[in-house]
């Protein structure tokens, strides 16, 4: 026993995986006057000491995903193109030309590294880390694409949301089929981390839609959010049946039964105009919410109580946890 204690004291501690890092895309719009110097806006990273701003000031960032081979490299869908932000956002490279604007979302295939983005006039794909692109949304009737996600279990299977509903392709965009929410503007798509066949889609005015057959068909979950704009949905990695939505009017709503029933969790928030929500995968019960032109708020009891976490005066378009890992490129 004494030998074991001595050996343990001499050996270095076992390395543990670092908690994933929370990133936020935001702009400061509260009381902003056109022509004035832009306050720090764009990509923010939450460190143990608080929030830090990436090197580049950008007011129009809408989508975020990470390089599966190098979590320190991020891809950002912006108003003027797709950026690669390397070294945790220290260096930025524009990967697209002047022929595309108003990028709305980006999704990286976590198995192949293929990059997809949706923009004002379609969908594009790169298989060489952004050196070249090809259009894959040409056959869609209405090409404006607000949301795009790659099925994490099936490379080449994509779901997109635009002005006419949710569309699905299982051949890298060569063909598309309407999956649901016909004629409805979709704002966001999310795939469950617990069940790859469970998806949700948020919409303008038409509430929430869900799929339990791997995104092949979507159906309305009921009255939640109908007549309002929903902007985000988050799955709780700690609970297979818990989801949260953020919307303009509903605020933050949480369901513990997979979307059948919902409870408002807005006590302590300054308004119910929320635009982003996410569960902390490393801290069960912790949830973050972006409140329009107010700040980012955090709760450690699933939204029963809230406190301000920073980013004062911000409008947050996206929150994402990114795993930490060694740089390989």
Rosetta blueprint (number, residue, H / E / L):
1 X L
2 X H
3 X H
4 X H
5 X H
6 X H
7 X H
8 X H
9 X H
10 X H
11 X L
12 X L
13 X L
14 X L
15 X L
16 X L
17 X L
18 X L
19 X L
20 X L
21 X E
22 X E
23 X E
24 X E
25 X E
26 X E
27 X E
28 X E
29 X L
30 X L
31 X L
32 X L
33 X L
34 X L
35 X L
36 X L
37 X L
38 X L
39 X L
40 X L
41 X L
42 X E
43 X E
44 X E
45 X E
46 X E
47 X E
48 X L
49 X L
50 X E
51 X E
52 X E
53 X E
54 X E
55 X E
56 X E
57 X E
58 X L
59 X L
60 X L
61 X E
62 X E
63 X E
64 X E
65 X E
66 X E
67 X E
68 X L
69 X L
70 X E
71 X E
72 X E
73 X E
74 X E
75 X E
76 X E
77 X E
78 X E
79 X L
80 X L
81 X E
82 X E
83 X E
84 X E
85 X E
86 X E
87 X L
88 X L
89 X L
90 X L
91 X E
92 X E
93 X E
94 X E
95 X L
96 X L
97 X L
98 X L
99 X L
100 X L
101 X L
102 X L
103 X L
104 X L
105 X E
106 X E
107 X E
108 X E
109 X L
110 X L
111 X L
112 X L
113 X L
114 X L
115 X E
116 X E
117 X E
118 X E
119 X E
120 X L
121 X L
122 X E
123 X E
124 X E
125 X E
126 X E
127 X L
128 X L
129 X L
130 X L
131 X L
132 X L
133 X L
134 X E
135 X E
136 X L
137 X L
138 X L
139 X L
140 X L
141 X L
142 X L
143 X L
144 X L
145 X E
146 X E
147 X E
148 X E
149 X E
150 X E
151 X L
152 X L
153 X L
154 X L
155 X L
156 X L
157 X L
158 X E
159 X E
160 X E
161 X E
162 X E
163 X L
164 X L
165 X E
166 X E
167 X E
168 X E
169 X E
170 X L
171 X L
172 X L
173 X L
174 X L
175 X L
176 X L
177 X E
178 X E
179 X E
180 X E
181 X L
182 X L
183 X L
184 X L
185 X L
186 X E
187 X E
188 X E
189 X E
190 X E
191 X E
192 X L
193 X L
194 X L
195 X L
196 X L
197 X L
198 X L
199 X E
200 X E
201 X E
202 X E
203 X E
204 X E
205 X E
206 X E
207 X L
208 X E
209 X E
210 X E
211 X E
212 X L
213 X L
214 X L
215 X L
216 X L
217 X L
218 X L
219 X E
220 X E
221 X L
222 X L
223 X L
224 X L
225 X L
226 X E
227 X E
228 X E
229 X E
230 X E
231 X E
232 X E
233 X E
234 X E
235 X E
236 X L
237 X L
238 X L
239 X L
240 X L
241 X L
242 X L
243 X E
244 X E
245 X E
246 X E
247 X E
248 X E
249 X L
250 X L
251 X E
252 X E
253 X E
254 X E
255 X E
256 X L
257 X L
258 X L
259 X L
260 X L
261 X L
262 X L
263 X E
264 X E
265 X L
266 X L
267 X L
268 X L
269 X L
270 X L
271 X L
272 X L
273 X E
274 X E
275 X E
276 X E
277 X E
278 X E
279 X E
280 X L
281 X L
282 X L
283 X L
284 X L
285 X L
286 X L
287 X E
288 X E
289 X E
290 X E
291 X E
292 X L
293 X L
294 X L
295 X E
296 X E
297 X E
298 X E
299 X E
300 X L
301 X L
302 X L
303 X L
304 X L
305 X L
306 X L
307 X E
308 X E
309 X E
310 X E
311 X L
312 X L
313 X L
314 X E
315 X E
316 X E
317 X E
318 X E
319 X E
320 X E
321 X E
322 X E
323 X L
324 X L
325 X L
326 X L
327 X L
328 X L
329 X L
